[in-house]
Amino acid sequence: MKTRNPNTKFCTLALVALIGGLIIPAAAQKTPTSAVACNFVGRFYLNPISFQGEVVGYFTNIHGIFNGMSAPLFNGSPSEHTAFFTFRSDVFTLNPLPVNGDLALFLVSSGKFNIFFNPAPNSDWTNLDTFSNGRHVANFTRPEVLDLQFESTSQHMITETLISSQTFTFKGYNYNFNELVPGGITLFEAISNTPLPALAGYSIVLPFAGSGIAVACEREQKH
């Protein structure tokens, strides 16, 4: 009768642990403060009579989520229709200021900005609700901000502070925006003043795109 080598069991367990370690999903990678946290594409919808509007759009990339893969945030060829992560603001109000030379100025009211994850994306620019059909995974609050309108473009910069978030699973990995951007993001947006086809309730529709920069959270600033 052969005596079983006690090291055999140990080596087997070690191998299992090693293989298991290779497939355990890694923790979400926090975006360093002042680094680019995301890039996005959106549209601005405005009622010129009430001066009320909202924005919707999708993310082309989010730092810390499945980096290094080809078009990881899309379910197929990249577009609004296939984007897993979308955003939508609440309805805001634009308050016009006196023009400054050839520069038109508007104060955009404070409010909220939300991110959604949809495992079966189907967003459509002609239906704003499709950008909020997914699971609500992050909620941000924004202060009043100044919008600058030039002849052909507009510029907009605003800090969105994270106030709540939910853990979600994407391609086998768990993520939470409280780990990705715990302090929130500052959005830099470039808006074209060339209008797109109107939508019911919003006769002015303008395309925009931009980037989000991670900001420090209060607990980081205290250390």
C-alpha positions as CSV (number, residue, x, y, z in Angstrom):
1,M,0.0,0.0,0.0
2,K,1.4,3.4,-1.0
3,T,1.7,6.2,1.5
4,R,0.1,9.4,0.2
5,N,2.5,12.3,0.2
6,P,1.0,15.0,2.6
7,N,2.5,17.7,0.5
8,T,0.3,16.6,-2.4
9,K,-2.9,17.9,-0.7
10,F,-1.1,21.1,0.2
11,C,0.1,21.7,-3.3
12,T,-3.4,21.0,-4.7
13,L,-5.0,23.5,-2.3
14,A,-2.4,26.1,-3.2
15,L,-3.0,25.6,-6.9
16,V,-6.8,26.0,-6.4
17,A,-6.2,29.1,-4.3
18,L,-3.9,30.6,-7.0
19,I,-6.4,29.9,-9.8
20,G,-9.3,31.2,-7.7
21,G,-7.3,34.4,-7.0
22,L,-6.9,35.0,-10.7
23,I,-10.7,35.0,-11.2
24,I,-11.8,37.0,-8.2
25,P,-13.1,40.3,-9.5
26,A,-10.8,43.2,-8.6
27,A,-12.0,46.1,-6.5
28,A,-13.1,49.2,-8.3
29,Q,-10.2,51.6,-9.1
30,K,-10.7,55.0,-7.6
31,T,-10.0,57.9,-10.0
32,P,-7.1,60.1,-8.7
33,T,-8.2,63.6,-7.8
34,S,-8.0,66.0,-10.8
35,A,-7.7,63.1,-13.2
36,V,-10.2,62.4,-16.0
37,A,-13.0,60.2,-14.5
38,C,-15.2,59.9,-17.6
39,N,-16.0,61.1,-21.1
40,F,-19.6,61.5,-22.4
41,V,-21.9,62.4,-25.2
42,G,-25.2,64.2,-24.7
43,R,-28.0,66.4,-25.9
44,F,-29.5,69.6,-24.4
45,Y,-33.2,70.0,-24.7
46,L,-34.8,73.4,-24.2
47,N,-38.2,75.0,-24.3
48,P,-37.5,78.6,-25.3
49,I,-40.8,79.9,-24.0
50,S,-40.5,78.6,-20.4
51,F,-36.7,78.5,-20.5
52,Q,-36.9,75.0,-18.9
53,G,-34.8,72.1,-20.2
54,E,-32.9,68.9,-19.4
55,V,-30.0,66.9,-20.6
56,V,-29.5,63.2,-21.4
57,G,-26.6,61.2,-22.7
58,Y,-24.3,58.3,-22.4
59,F,-20.7,57.5,-21.2
60,T,-18.0,56.5,-23.7
61,N,-15.7,55.5,-20.8
62,I,-15.6,55.6,-17.0
63,H,-12.3,55.3,-15.3
64,G,-12.0,52.2,-13.2
65,I,-14.7,50.2,-15.0
66,F,-13.5,47.3,-17.0
67,N,-10.5,49.2,-18.5
68,G,-8.3,47.8,-21.2
69,M,-11.1,46.2,-23.2
70,S,-12.3,47.1,-26.7
71,A,-15.4,49.3,-26.4
72,P,-16.2,47.9,-22.9
73,L,-19.2,50.2,-22.1
74,F,-21.2,49.3,-25.2
75,N,-23.3,46.3,-26.2
76,G,-22.1,46.3,-29.8
77,S,-21.0,49.1,-32.1
78,P,-20.6,52.3,-29.9
79,S,-23.6,54.6,-30.0
80,E,-26.4,55.9,-27.7
81,H,-28.4,52.8,-28.6
82,T,-25.8,50.4,-27.2
83,A,-24.4,52.3,-24.2
84,F,-24.7,50.5,-20.9
85,F,-24.2,53.7,-18.8
86,T,-26.4,56.7,-19.4
87,F,-27.3,60.0,-17.6
88,R,-30.2,62.3,-17.2
89,S,-30.6,65.6,-15.3
90,D,-33.8,66.8,-13.6
91,V,-35.6,69.7,-15.3
92,F,-33.7,73.0,-14.9
93,T,-34.4,76.6,-15.6
94,L,-32.2,79.0,-17.6
95,N,-32.3,82.6,-16.4
96,P,-30.9,85.0,-19.0
97,L,-28.4,87.7,-17.9
98,P,-27.7,91.0,-19.8
99,V,-25.5,90.2,-22.9
100,N,-21.8,91.0,-22.5
101,G,-20.7,92.1,-26.0
102,D,-21.4,89.2,-28.3
103,L,-21.5,86.8,-25.4
104,A,-24.9,85.5,-24.2
105,L,-25.1,84.5,-20.5
106,F,-27.5,82.3,-18.6
107,L,-27.7,81.1,-15.0
108,V,-28.7,77.5,-14.9
109,S,-30.7,76.5,-11.8
110,S,-29.3,74.1,-9.2
111,G,-30.6,70.5,-9.2
112,K,-29.7,66.8,-9.6
113,F,-27.8,64.6,-12.1
114,N,-28.3,60.8,-12.2
115,I,-26.4,57.9,-13.7
116,F,-28.1,54.7,-14.9
117,F,-26.9,51.2,-15.7
118,N,-28.9,49.3,-18.3
119,P,-27.8,45.7,-19.0
120,A,-30.0,45.7,-22.1
121,P,-29.4,49.2,-23.5
122,N,-31.9,50.8,-25.9
123,S,-31.5,54.6,-25.6
124,D,-32.9,56.8,-28.3
125,W,-32.5,60.6,-28.6
126,T,-36.2,60.9,-29.5
127,N,-37.3,59.4,-26.2
128,L,-35.7,60.9,-23.1
129,D,-37.1,58.3,-20.8
130,T,-35.0,55.6,-22.5
131,F,-31.9,57.2,-20.9
132,S,-33.3,56.6,-17.4
133,N,-34.8,53.1,-18.0
134,G,-31.9,51.3,-16.4
135,R,-30.9,50.8,-12.8
136,H,-30.3,54.1,-10.9
137,V,-26.7,53.7,-9.6
138,A,-25.6,57.2,-8.7
139,N,-27.2,60.5,-7.7
140,F,-25.4,63.8,-7.8
141,T,-26.4,67.3,-6.8
142,R,-25.3,70.5,-8.5
143,P,-25.3,74.2,-7.6
144,E,-26.4,77.1,-9.8
145,V,-24.0,77.6,-12.7
146,L,-23.2,80.1,-15.4
147,D,-23.6,79.0,-19.1
148,L,-21.6,80.9,-21.7
149,Q,-23.0,81.1,-25.3
150,F,-20.8,82.2,-28.2
151,E,-22.0,82.5,-31.8
152,S,-21.4,78.8,-32.8
153,T,-20.7,77.1,-29.5
154,S,-21.4,77.2,-25.8
155,Q,-19.3,76.3,-22.7
156,H,-20.4,74.9,-19.5
157,M,-18.5,73.8,-16.4
158,I,-20.1,72.5,-13.2
159,T,-19.2,70.3,-10.2
160,E,-21.6,67.5,-9.5
161,T,-21.3,66.3,-5.9
162,L,-22.0,62.6,-5.2
163,I,-24.8,62.2,-2.6
164,S,-25.8,58.5,-3.0
165,S,-24.8,55.4,-5.0
166,Q,-25.7,51.8,-5.3
167,T,-23.4,48.8,-5.9
168,F,-24.0,47.1,-9.3
169,T,-22.5,44.2,-11.2
170,F,-21.1,44.7,-14.7
171,K,-19.5,41.8,-16.6
172,G,-18.9,39.9,-13.4
173,Y,-17.3,42.8,-11.4
174,N,-18.9,44.8,-8.6
175,Y,-18.7,48.6,-8.8
176,N,-19.9,51.6,-6.8
177,F,-19.5,55.2,-7.7
178,N,-18.7,55.9,-4.1
179,E,-15.5,54.0,-4.7
180,L,-14.9,55.4,-8.2
181,V,-15.5,59.1,-7.6
182,P,-16.3,59.5,-3.9
183,G,-16.2,63.3,-4.1
184,G,-18.0,63.7,-7.4
185,I,-17.0,65.0,-10.8
186,T,-16.5,68.4,-12.4
187,L,-18.0,68.4,-15.9
188,F,-16.5,70.3,-18.8
189,E,-18.9,70.5,-21.7
190,A,-18.7,71.9,-25.3
191,I,-22.1,72.6,-26.8
192,S,-22.8,73.2,-30.5
193,N,-25.4,75.9,-31.2
194,T,-26.3,74.2,-34.5
195,P,-29.8,72.8,-33.7
196,L,-30.9,69.3,-34.2
197,P,-34.5,68.2,-35.0
198,A,-37.0,69.4,-32.4
199,L,-38.7,67.1,-29.9
200,A,-42.2,67.4,-28.5
201,G,-42.0,70.0,-25.7
202,Y,-38.5,71.0,-26.6
203,S,-38.1,73.0,-29.8
204,I,-34.4,73.5,-29.3
205,V,-32.1,70.5,-29.2
206,L,-28.3,70.9,-29.1
207,P,-25.6,68.3,-29.1
208,F,-22.7,68.3,-26.7
209,A,-19.8,66.3,-25.4
210,G,-17.2,66.5,-22.7
211,S,-15.2,65.1,-19.9
212,G,-15.6,64.7,-16.1
213,I,-12.7,65.4,-13.7
214,A,-12.6,63.7,-10.3
215,V,-12.8,66.0,-7.3
216,A,-11.6,65.3,-3.7
217,C,-14.2,64.3,-1.2
218,E,-14.5,66.0,2.2
219,R,-13.0,63.0,4.2
220,E,-10.0,63.2,1.9
221,Q,-9.5,66.9,2.5
222,K,-9.6,66.5,6.2
223,H,-6.5,64.2,6.3
